């Protein structure tokens, strides 16, 4: 009985029960309540102190769209529910339930259960549903929950059985509203669902803090790191004018321009239901911006000086007399361009924010989450700005050399963009260009003592030789800048992906796999997707991953072109962008709670794959 009588005030209940409810050893009269019901009945009759369970926790379940169920509890004053005691299952084999999405609750240090998260007054939770077919569906549910009274009474677990009618889905509707998530670990709640729950009903400060940390982690990915040399190049371009305060101010302007644009683009894209990542990844957009970085690099090399027409310069000079912004407007514009082009990573936090904005209309909270994440991504840039005044040369010929070095980096950024839209062998030749320019620059600009000069020139020779190796590797059929010579590169066994180009083709393949008792993996990829290439190189080549997927049908949806079929596939799964990986088990049922969004290391991906592909 320790579970039900947790506090000292329950001793009073024994007094109410002593007349025959609890302490008597004689058999109870027929129809008379026994056990915990007797306790509740005696307490109710003796002073109306405790409510019946259905009065303390009024519960109902209703559909929320075509692939989601909303659970609602109206909790009486003085009572609370345990988050950990809420369980939802379905006896139906025709549907799969995703992780229950609940807002953050209050923390209670429970005498018996330890640190617990609880809910007072009300609770609204969402349950994603994956079901085969698009027809209307009656979903049977069993919902279990448990709560207590603050005055000292704990109720036994309560299980409610009900049927929720889900309407027919329209063509192209997503498999689940809230389930397109990145599985943080096998069998665990999806990261995206957790982030989405923070936006829907979490504490605003906690929500902003977590999204800031998510952005800080994204800042150290290959997708965001190119922003560091871009900003450093801007600061170096200020020459002898640069000071620590000005460098930090320029950095802050750059980061705010990036954050504001990133937030507005995310909110607008999610509200419009568009695929935000692919919007700025068309080949012609990437080519134009790669050309822009080439022009900037040539300017850093001293080939020409970029300046506005005289009339505009005069107008800016007049404005500059009233403000100290100087080139701050241009820096803000550069930050905006970087937000649209460079930050192409799709992580669980971004996907959660975009989906919640598009599905719930909570644009203010979702926009705040995106802004906090953007500031997190920009924090290392602020550190670069704050230290640039001390670490970068301030005057003299060395500053000109530094500017030229940053010009090389900008050439590298241009190649990094073009590598996503040109053949891999062509990209290998393009990588030779910044390497060759670097070698020439180091040889030509070496100054100082004899030993230093030859050390710098030696580095230039190495860079030039590397450029020659890249060009030779491309001629021999190489594609990897880190291992350009094919004969010397280690060849890891790749997974045998089959192409899938449309929803109809996917449906046929899944049906065939189900007939053979095989699971299915669907990998959404694109040539411009950096994290997709990381998955290809580091995750899919791992023997543990290949063993976990050995019995599955492996499909790849290449959405590089972003044509009508690509958009239909993305819409069918309600996917924001690649890399996203969906799983079907041997019964032909998609497992949305195991979707992977963004890069995942081999060990975690192997565990998630094994759990996702097994039959429930």
C-alpha positions as CSV (number, residue, x, y, z in Angstrom):
1,X,0.0,0.0,0.0
2,X,3.0,2.3,0.1
3,X,2.3,3.3,-3.5
4,X,-1.1,4.7,-2.5
5,X,-0.5,6.1,0.9
6,X,2.6,8.3,0.5
7,X,2.2,10.9,3.2
8,X,1.4,11.1,6.9
9,X,-2.1,12.6,6.4
10,X,-3.2,9.2,5.2
11,X,-3.2,8.0,8.8
12,X,-6.4,10.0,9.2
13,X,-8.0,7.7,6.6
14,X,-7.6,4.8,8.9
15,X,-9.9,6.5,11.3
16,X,-12.6,6.8,8.7
17,X,-12.1,3.2,7.8
18,X,-12.0,1.7,11.3
19,X,-15.7,1.2,11.4
20,X,-15.3,-1.7,8.9
21,X,-13.8,-0.3,5.7
22,X,-10.1,-1.0,6.4
23,X,-9.3,-2.6,9.8
24,X,-12.1,-5.1,10.2
25,X,-11.2,-8.7,9.4
26,X,-14.8,-9.7,8.9
27,X,-15.9,-10.2,5.3
28,X,-17.4,-7.1,3.6
29,X,-21.1,-7.1,2.8
30,X,-22.0,-7.8,-0.8
31,X,-21.7,-4.7,-3.1
32,X,-19.6,-2.8,-0.6
33,X,-16.3,-1.3,-1.9
34,X,-13.1,-2.9,-1.0
35,X,-9.3,-2.1,-1.1
36,X,-8.4,1.3,-2.4
37,X,-12.0,2.0,-3.5
38,X,-13.0,1.5,0.1
39,X,-10.4,4.1,1.2
40,X,-11.6,6.6,-1.4
41,X,-15.3,5.9,-0.5
42,X,-14.6,6.4,3.2
43,X,-12.6,9.5,2.7
44,X,-15.4,10.9,0.4
45,X,-18.1,10.1,2.9
46,X,-16.1,11.2,5.9
47,X,-15.4,14.8,4.8
48,X,-15.5,15.0,1.0
49,X,-11.7,15.4,1.1
50,X,-10.7,13.4,-2.0
51,X,-12.3,13.3,-5.4
52,X,-13.0,10.1,-7.4
53,X,-10.3,9.4,-10.0
54,X,-12.5,10.5,-13.0
55,X,-13.4,13.7,-11.1
56,X,-9.7,14.5,-10.2
57,X,-8.5,13.8,-13.8
58,X,-11.1,14.4,-16.5
59,X,-9.7,12.8,-19.7
60,X,-10.7,12.8,-23.3
61,X,-9.0,11.9,-26.6
62,X,-9.8,13.4,-30.0
63,X,-8.3,13.5,-33.5
64,X,-5.9,16.3,-34.4
65,X,-5.7,16.2,-38.1
66,X,-5.5,13.0,-40.1
67,X,-2.4,11.4,-38.5
68,X,-2.4,12.7,-34.9
69,X,-4.4,12.2,-31.7
70,X,-4.6,14.9,-29.0
71,X,-5.0,13.7,-25.4
72,X,-6.4,16.2,-22.9
73,X,-6.5,16.1,-19.1
74,X,-8.4,18.6,-17.0
75,X,-6.7,18.2,-13.6
76,X,-8.6,19.4,-10.5
77,X,-7.0,21.9,-8.1
78,X,-4.8,20.2,-5.6
79,X,-4.1,17.2,-7.8
80,X,-1.3,16.4,-10.3
81,X,-0.3,13.8,-12.9
82,X,3.1,12.1,-13.3
83,X,4.6,12.5,-16.7
84,X,6.5,9.2,-16.5
85,X,3.2,7.3,-15.8
86,X,1.5,8.3,-19.0
87,X,1.6,5.5,-21.6
88,X,-0.3,5.2,-24.8
89,X,-0.6,1.9,-26.9
90,X,-2.8,0.6,-29.6
91,X,-3.8,-3.0,-30.0
92,X,-4.2,-2.4,-33.8
93,X,-1.6,-4.0,-36.1
94,X,-2.6,-1.5,-38.8
95,X,-1.1,1.5,-37.1
96,X,2.0,2.6,-35.3
97,X,2.2,5.3,-32.6
98,X,5.0,7.8,-32.3
99,X,6.5,9.2,-29.1
100,X,4.0,11.1,-27.0
101,X,4.7,14.8,-27.3
102,X,4.1,16.6,-23.9
103,X,5.0,20.1,-22.8
104,X,7.6,20.6,-20.0
105,X,6.1,20.1,-16.5
106,X,7.0,21.1,-13.0
107,X,9.8,19.3,-11.1
108,X,8.8,17.5,-7.9
109,X,11.1,15.7,-5.5
110,X,8.9,12.7,-4.7
111,X,9.6,10.8,-1.4
112,X,9.3,7.4,-3.1
113,X,9.8,8.0,-6.8
114,X,12.6,10.6,-6.6
115,X,12.8,13.5,-9.0
116,X,9.6,13.5,-11.1
117,X,8.0,15.8,-13.7
118,X,4.4,16.5,-12.9
119,X,1.4,18.5,-14.4
120,X,-1.1,20.6,-12.5
121,X,-4.4,22.0,-13.8
122,X,-4.3,20.8,-17.4
123,X,-2.3,18.7,-19.8
124,X,-2.6,18.5,-23.6
125,X,-0.4,15.9,-25.4
126,X,0.0,14.8,-29.0
127,X,0.4,11.3,-30.3
128,X,1.7,10.9,-33.9
129,X,0.1,8.0,-35.8
130,X,1.5,6.1,-38.8
131,X,-1.0,4.1,-40.7
132,X,-1.1,2.3,-44.0
133,X,-3.5,3.7,-46.6
134,X,-5.2,7.0,-46.9
135,X,-8.8,5.9,-46.0
136,X,-10.6,6.9,-42.8
137,X,-9.5,4.8,-39.9
138,X,-10.9,3.9,-36.4
139,X,-7.9,3.8,-34.1
140,X,-8.2,1.9,-30.9
141,X,-6.2,3.3,-28.0
142,X,-5.3,2.4,-24.5
143,X,-4.2,5.3,-22.4
144,X,-2.7,4.7,-18.9
145,X,-1.9,7.5,-16.4
146,X,-1.5,8.0,-12.7
147,X,-1.8,11.0,-10.4
148,X,-1.9,12.0,-6.8
149,X,-3.6,14.5,-4.5
150,X,-1.4,17.1,-2.8
151,X,-3.1,16.3,0.5
152,X,-1.4,12.9,0.6
153,X,-3.3,10.3,-1.6
154,X,-2.0,8.5,-4.7
155,X,-4.4,6.9,-7.0
156,X,-3.7,3.5,-8.7
157,X,-2.8,3.6,-12.4
158,X,-5.9,4.4,-14.5
159,X,-6.3,2.8,-18.0
160,X,-8.9,4.2,-20.4
161,X,-9.8,2.4,-23.7
162,X,-11.4,4.4,-26.5
163,X,-11.6,4.6,-30.3
164,X,-10.6,7.7,-32.2
165,X,-11.8,8.2,-35.7
166,X,-9.1,9.6,-38.1
167,X,-10.4,11.2,-41.3
168,X,-9.2,10.1,-44.7
169,X,-5.9,11.7,-45.8
170,X,-5.7,13.9,-48.9
171,X,-3.2,13.0,-51.6
172,X,0.4,13.7,-50.6
173,X,-0.4,14.1,-46.9
174,X,2.4,13.2,-44.6
175,X,2.7,9.9,-42.9
176,X,2.7,11.6,-39.5
177,X,2.5,15.1,-38.4
178,X,4.9,15.0,-35.6
179,X,6.9,12.0,-36.4
180,X,9.4,13.0,-39.0
181,X,12.0,13.0,-36.4
182,X,15.6,12.2,-35.8
183,X,15.9,9.2,-33.6
184,X,18.3,10.2,-31.0
185,X,18.8,6.6,-30.0
186,X,17.2,3.3,-30.7
187,X,13.9,3.1,-29.0
188,X,14.1,6.5,-27.5
189,X,12.0,9.6,-28.1
190,X,12.8,11.5,-31.2
191,X,15.0,14.6,-30.8
192,X,12.8,16.6,-33.1
193,X,9.7,15.7,-31.1
194,X,11.4,16.8,-28.0
195,X,12.4,20.2,-29.5
196,X,8.9,20.5,-30.9
197,X,7.5,20.0,-27.5
198,X,9.7,22.8,-26.1
199,X,8.2,25.2,-28.7
200,X,4.6,24.1,-28.2
201,X,4.3,24.5,-24.5
202,X,7.7,24.7,-22.8
203,X,9.0,27.4,-20.6
204,X,10.2,30.2,-22.9
205,X,13.5,30.7,-21.2
206,X,14.2,27.0,-21.2
207,X,13.2,26.7,-24.8
208,X,15.5,29.6,-25.9
209,X,18.4,28.1,-23.9
210,X,18.1,24.7,-25.5
211,X,17.9,26.1,-29.0
212,X,20.9,28.3,-28.3
213,X,22.9,25.3,-27.3
214,X,21.7,23.4,-30.4
215,X,22.9,26.3,-32.6
216,X,26.2,26.4,-30.7
217,X,26.7,22.7,-31.6
218,X,25.8,23.4,-35.2
219,X,28.4,26.1,-35.3
220,X,31.1,23.4,-35.3
221,X,29.8,21.5,-38.3
222,X,31.3,21.7,-41.8
223,X,28.2,23.6,-42.9
224,X,28.7,26.6,-40.6
225,X,32.5,26.7,-40.2
226,X,33.0,28.5,-43.6
227,X,31.4,31.5,-42.1
228,X,34.5,32.0,-39.8
229,X,36.9,32.8,-42.7
230,X,34.3,34.9,-44.4
231,X,33.9,37.1,-41.4
232,X,37.7,37.1,-40.7
233,X,38.2,38.3,-44.3
234,X,35.7,41.1,-43.8
235,X,37.6,42.2,-40.6
236,X,41.0,41.9,-42.3
237,X,39.7,44.1,-45.1
238,X,39.4,47.0,-42.7
239,X,43.2,47.1,-42.6
240,X,44.8,49.6,-40.2
241,X,41.4,50.9,-39.0
242,X,40.6,47.7,-37.1
243,X,40.5,47.7,-33.3
244,X,39.1,45.2,-30.9
245,X,35.9,47.2,-30.3
246,X,35.4,47.7,-34.0
247,X,36.1,44.1,-34.9
248,X,33.6,42.9,-32.3
249,X,31.0,45.4,-33.6
250,X,31.5,44.2,-37.1
251,X,31.1,40.6,-35.9
252,X,28.0,41.4,-34.0
253,X,26.5,43.2,-37.1
254,X,27.3,40.1,-39.2
255,X,25.8,37.7,-36.7
256,X,22.6,39.8,-36.3
257,X,22.2,40.0,-40.0
258,X,22.7,36.3,-40.3
259,X,20.4,35.5,-37.4
260,X,17.6,37.9,-38.5
261,X,17.6,36.6,-42.1
262,X,17.8,33.0,-41.0
263,X,14.8,33.5,-38.7
264,X,12.7,35.3,-41.2
265,X,13.5,32.8,-43.9
266,X,12.7,29.9,-41.6
267,X,9.4,31.4,-40.4
268,X,8.3,32.4,-43.9
269,X,9.3,29.1,-45.4
270,X,7.6,27.0,-42.7
271,X,4.5,29.1,-42.8
272,X,4.2,28.7,-46.5
273,X,4.9,25.0,-46.3
274,X,7.9,25.2,-48.7
275,X,11.1,23.2,-48.4
276,X,13.3,25.9,-46.9
277,X,16.6,24.1,-47.4
278,X,16.2,23.5,-51.2
279,X,14.9,27.0,-51.8
280,X,18.4,28.5,-51.8
281,X,20.2,25.4,-53.2
282,X,19.3,25.6,-56.9
283,X,22.3,25.2,-59.1
284,X,22.0,28.6,-60.6
285,X,21.8,30.3,-57.1
286,X,24.9,28.4,-55.9
287,X,26.7,29.3,-59.1
288,X,25.9,33.0,-58.8
289,X,27.1,33.1,-55.2
290,X,30.2,31.1,-56.0
291,X,31.0,33.8,-58.6
292,X,30.4,36.5,-56.0
293,X,33.0,34.9,-53.7
294,X,35.4,34.6,-56.6
295,X,35.0,38.4,-57.3
296,X,35.5,39.1,-53.6
297,X,38.7,36.9,-53.6
298,X,40.1,38.8,-56.6
299,X,39.4,42.0,-54.8
300,X,41.3,40.8,-51.8
301,X,44.2,39.9,-54.1
302,X,44.3,43.5,-55.3
303,X,43.1,42.8,-58.8
304,X,40.7,45.7,-58.5
305,X,38.9,47.8,-55.9
306,X,35.2,47.3,-55.3
307,X,33.5,50.6,-54.7
308,X,30.1,52.2,-55.2
309,X,29.3,54.9,-57.7
310,X,30.4,58.4,-56.7
311,X,26.9,59.6,-56.2
312,X,26.1,56.8,-53.8
313,X,29.4,57.3,-52.0
314,X,28.6,60.9,-51.4
315,X,25.3,60.1,-50.0
316,X,26.9,57.5,-47.7
317,X,29.5,60.0,-46.6
318,X,26.8,62.4,-45.6
319,X,25.1,59.7,-43.6
320,X,28.4,58.7,-42.0
321,X,28.7,62.2,-40.6
322,X,25.8,61.4,-38.4
323,X,26.6,57.8,-37.5
324,X,29.6,55.6,-36.9
325,X,28.3,52.6,-38.8
326,X,30.6,53.0,-41.8
327,X,30.6,49.6,-43.6
328,X,28.2,48.0,-41.1
329,X,25.4,47.9,-43.6
330,X,27.5,45.9,-46.0
331,X,28.6,43.5,-43.2
332,X,24.9,42.9,-42.3
333,X,24.1,42.1,-45.9
334,X,27.1,39.7,-46.0
335,X,25.7,38.0,-42.9
336,X,22.3,37.7,-44.5
337,X,23.8,36.1,-47.6
338,X,25.8,33.7,-45.4
339,X,22.6,32.7,-43.6
340,X,20.8,31.8,-46.9
341,X,23.7,30.0,-48.5
342,X,26.2,28.6,-46.1
343,X,24.1,27.4,-43.2
344,X,22.5,24.4,-45.0
345,X,22.7,22.0,-42.1
346,X,19.4,20.4,-41.2
347,X,19.4,19.2,-37.6
348,X,16.6,18.0,-35.3
349,X,16.2,21.4,-33.7
350,X,15.7,23.2,-37.0
351,X,13.3,20.5,-38.3
352,X,11.3,20.7,-35.0
353,X,11.0,24.4,-35.2
354,X,9.9,24.5,-38.8
355,X,7.3,21.8,-38.4
356,X,5.8,23.3,-35.3
357,X,5.6,26.7,-37.0
358,X,3.9,25.2,-40.1
359,X,1.5,22.9,-38.2
360,X,0.5,25.0,-35.2
361,X,0.9,28.6,-36.3
362,X,3.0,29.4,-33.3
363,X,5.2,31.7,-35.4
364,X,6.3,33.9,-32.5
365,X,7.7,31.1,-30.4
366,X,9.1,29.2,-33.4
367,X,10.7,32.3,-34.7
368,X,12.2,33.0,-31.3
369,X,13.6,29.5,-31.2
370,X,15.2,29.9,-34.6
371,X,16.7,33.3,-33.6
372,X,18.2,31.8,-30.4
373,X,19.6,28.9,-32.5
374,X,21.1,31.4,-35.0
375,X,22.8,33.4,-32.2
376,X,24.2,30.1,-30.9
377,X,25.6,29.4,-34.4
378,X,27.1,32.9,-34.4
379,X,28.8,32.8,-31.0
380,X,32.1,31.5,-32.3
381,X,32.0,34.4,-34.8
382,X,31.7,36.9,-32.0
383,X,34.7,35.3,-30.4
384,X,36.6,35.7,-33.6
385,X,35.6,39.3,-33.8
386,X,36.5,40.1,-30.2
387,X,40.0,38.6,-30.7
388,X,40.7,39.8,-34.2
389,X,42.1,43.2,-33.1
390,X,44.9,41.4,-31.2
391,X,45.4,38.3,-33.4
392,X,45.4,39.9,-36.9
393,X,48.1,42.3,-38.0
394,X,47.0,45.9,-37.9
395,X,49.2,47.6,-40.4
396,X,52.1,47.2,-42.7
397,X,52.8,44.7,-45.5
398,X,51.8,41.7,-43.4
399,X,48.2,43.0,-43.4
400,X,48.2,42.9,-47.2
401,X,49.4,39.3,-47.0
402,X,46.7,38.4,-44.6
403,X,44.1,39.9,-46.9
404,X,45.4,37.7,-49.7
405,X,45.3,34.6,-47.6
406,X,41.7,35.3,-46.8
407,X,41.2,35.7,-50.6
408,X,42.4,32.1,-50.9
409,X,39.9,31.0,-48.3
410,X,37.1,32.7,-50.2
411,X,38.1,30.8,-53.3
412,X,37.8,27.7,-51.2
413,X,34.3,28.7,-50.2
414,X,33.4,29.2,-53.9
415,X,34.7,25.7,-54.7
416,X,32.8,24.3,-51.7
417,X,29.6,25.7,-53.2
418,X,30.3,24.5,-56.7
419,X,31.3,21.1,-55.6
420,X,27.6,20.4,-54.8
421,X,26.4,21.1,-58.4
422,X,29.2,19.8,-60.6
423,X,30.5,16.3,-61.2
424,X,32.9,15.0,-58.6
425,X,35.9,14.8,-60.9
426,X,35.3,18.4,-62.0
427,X,35.1,19.4,-58.3
428,X,38.5,17.8,-57.7
429,X,40.0,20.0,-60.4
430,X,38.4,23.0,-58.9
431,X,39.9,22.3,-55.5
432,X,43.3,22.5,-57.2
433,X,42.7,26.2,-57.9
434,X,42.8,27.5,-54.3
435,X,45.7,25.1,-53.5
436,X,47.7,26.4,-56.5
437,X,47.0,30.0,-55.6
438,X,48.0,29.4,-52.0
439,X,51.3,27.9,-53.1
440,X,52.0,30.9,-55.4
441,X,51.1,33.3,-52.6
442,X,53.3,31.7,-50.0
443,X,56.3,31.6,-52.3
444,X,55.9,35.2,-53.4
445,X,54.9,36.8,-50.1
446,X,57.5,35.1,-47.9
447,X,59.4,37.8,-45.9
448,X,61.6,38.1,-42.8
449,X,64.6,36.0,-41.8
450,X,66.1,33.5,-44.2
451,X,64.9,30.5,-42.2
452,X,61.3,31.9,-42.0
453,X,61.3,32.7,-45.7
454,X,62.3,29.2,-46.7
455,X,59.9,27.6,-44.2
456,X,57.0,29.6,-45.8
457,X,58.2,28.9,-49.3
458,X,58.4,25.2,-48.4
459,X,54.8,25.3,-47.3
460,X,54.0,26.9,-50.7
461,X,55.8,24.1,-52.5
462,X,53.7,21.6,-50.6
463,X,50.5,23.4,-51.6
464,X,51.6,23.5,-55.2
465,X,52.4,19.8,-55.3
466,X,49.0,19.1,-53.7
467,X,47.3,21.1,-56.5
468,X,49.2,18.9,-59.1
469,X,48.1,15.7,-57.3
470,X,44.5,16.9,-57.3
471,X,44.6,17.6,-61.1
472,X,46.4,14.2,-61.7
473,X,43.8,12.4,-59.5
474,X,40.9,13.9,-61.5
475,X,42.5,12.7,-64.8
476,X,42.8,9.2,-63.3
477,X,39.2,9.2,-62.2
478,X,39.6,10.3,-58.6
479,X,36.8,12.1,-56.7
480,X,38.0,12.5,-53.1
481,X,40.1,15.6,-52.3
482,X,41.5,13.8,-49.3
483,X,42.6,10.8,-51.3
484,X,42.8,12.1,-54.9
485,X,44.8,9.2,-56.5
486,X,42.3,6.3,-56.9
487,X,45.0,3.5,-56.8
488,X,46.2,4.8,-53.4
489,X,42.8,5.4,-51.8
490,X,41.2,2.9,-49.5
491,X,37.9,1.7,-51.0
492,X,35.3,1.0,-48.3
493,X,32.4,-1.1,-49.4
494,X,29.4,1.1,-50.1
495,X,25.8,0.2,-49.6
496,X,23.8,-1.0,-52.7
497,X,21.2,1.7,-52.8
498,X,18.5,1.5,-55.5
499,X,17.1,4.7,-56.9
500,X,13.5,5.6,-56.2
501,X,12.0,8.5,-58.2
502,X,8.3,8.8,-57.3
503,X,5.7,8.0,-54.6
504,X,4.2,5.4,-56.9
505,X,7.5,3.6,-57.4
506,X,8.2,3.7,-53.6
507,X,4.8,2.2,-52.9
508,X,5.5,-0.7,-55.3
509,X,8.9,-1.4,-53.8
510,X,7.6,-1.4,-50.3
511,X,4.8,-3.7,-51.2
512,X,7.3,-6.1,-52.8
513,X,9.6,-6.0,-49.8
514,X,6.6,-6.7,-47.5
515,X,5.7,-9.8,-49.6
516,X,9.3,-11.1,-49.1
517,X,9.4,-10.2,-45.4
518,X,12.0,-7.5,-45.8
519,X,12.4,-4.1,-44.2
520,X,13.0,-0.9,-46.3
521,X,15.3,2.0,-45.8
522,X,14.7,5.2,-47.8
523,X,17.6,7.7,-47.9
524,X,16.8,11.2,-49.0
525,X,19.9,12.8,-50.4
526,X,21.1,15.6,-52.7
527,X,24.4,16.5,-54.3
528,X,24.5,19.9,-52.5
529,X,23.9,18.2,-49.1
530,X,27.1,18.3,-47.0
531,X,25.8,16.0,-44.2
532,X,24.6,13.5,-46.9
533,X,28.2,13.2,-48.0
534,X,29.3,12.7,-44.4
535,X,26.7,9.9,-44.0
536,X,28.0,8.3,-47.2
537,X,31.6,8.4,-46.2
538,X,31.6,7.8,-42.4
539,X,28.3,6.0,-41.6
540,X,27.2,3.9,-44.5
541,X,30.7,2.4,-44.9
542,X,30.9,1.2,-41.3
543,X,30.7,-2.7,-41.0
544,X,28.2,-2.4,-38.1
545,X,25.8,-0.3,-40.2
546,X,26.2,-2.7,-43.2
547,X,25.5,-5.7,-41.0
548,X,22.4,-4.0,-39.5
549,X,21.0,-3.3,-43.0
550,X,22.1,-6.5,-44.6
551,X,18.5,-7.9,-44.9
552,X,16.8,-4.7,-45.9
553,X,15.9,-3.1,-49.2
554,X,17.9,0.1,-49.5
555,X,16.4,2.9,-51.5
556,X,17.8,6.4,-52.3
557,X,15.7,9.4,-53.3
558,X,18.0,11.9,-54.9
559,X,16.2,15.3,-54.6
560,X,19.0,17.4,-56.1
561,X,16.9,18.6,-59.0
562,X,13.9,19.4,-56.7
563,X,11.5,18.6,-59.6
564,X,7.8,17.7,-59.2
565,X,8.5,14.1,-58.3
566,X,11.1,15.1,-55.7
567,X,8.7,17.6,-54.1
568,X,6.0,14.9,-54.0
569,X,8.3,12.5,-52.3
570,X,9.3,15.1,-49.7
571,X,5.7,16.1,-49.2
572,X,4.6,12.5,-48.8
573,X,6.9,12.1,-45.8
574,X,6.5,15.7,-44.6
575,X,10.3,16.1,-44.9
576,X,12.0,19.5,-44.6
577,X,15.1,18.4,-46.5
578,X,18.0,15.9,-46.7
579,X,19.6,14.1,-45.1
580,X,16.6,12.3,-43.9
581,X,16.3,8.5,-43.6
582,X,12.9,6.7,-43.2
583,X,12.4,3.1,-42.2
584,X,9.7,0.5,-43.0
585,X,9.6,-2.7,-41.0
586,X,8.9,-6.2,-42.5
587,X,5.1,-5.5,-42.2
588,X,5.4,-2.6,-44.7
589,X,4.7,0.0,-41.9
590,X,6.8,3.1,-41.7
591,X,8.4,3.7,-38.3
592,X,8.3,7.5,-38.0
593,X,9.7,7.5,-34.5
594,X,13.0,6.2,-35.9
595,X,13.5,8.7,-38.7
596,X,17.0,10.2,-38.8
597,X,17.4,13.8,-39.7
598,X,20.9,15.1,-40.1
599,X,24.2,13.4,-39.6
600,X,24.3,10.4,-37.2
601,X,27.4,8.5,-36.2
602,X,27.8,4.9,-37.3
603,X,27.2,3.2,-33.9
604,X,24.0,5.1,-33.1
605,X,22.7,4.6,-36.6
606,X,23.3,0.9,-36.5
607,X,21.4,0.6,-33.3
608,X,18.5,2.7,-34.6
609,X,18.4,0.7,-37.9
610,X,18.1,-2.6,-36.0
611,X,15.3,-1.3,-33.8
612,X,13.5,0.3,-36.7
613,X,13.5,-2.7,-39.1
614,X,12.3,-5.3,-36.7
615,X,8.7,-6.4,-36.6
616,X,6.7,-5.2,-33.6
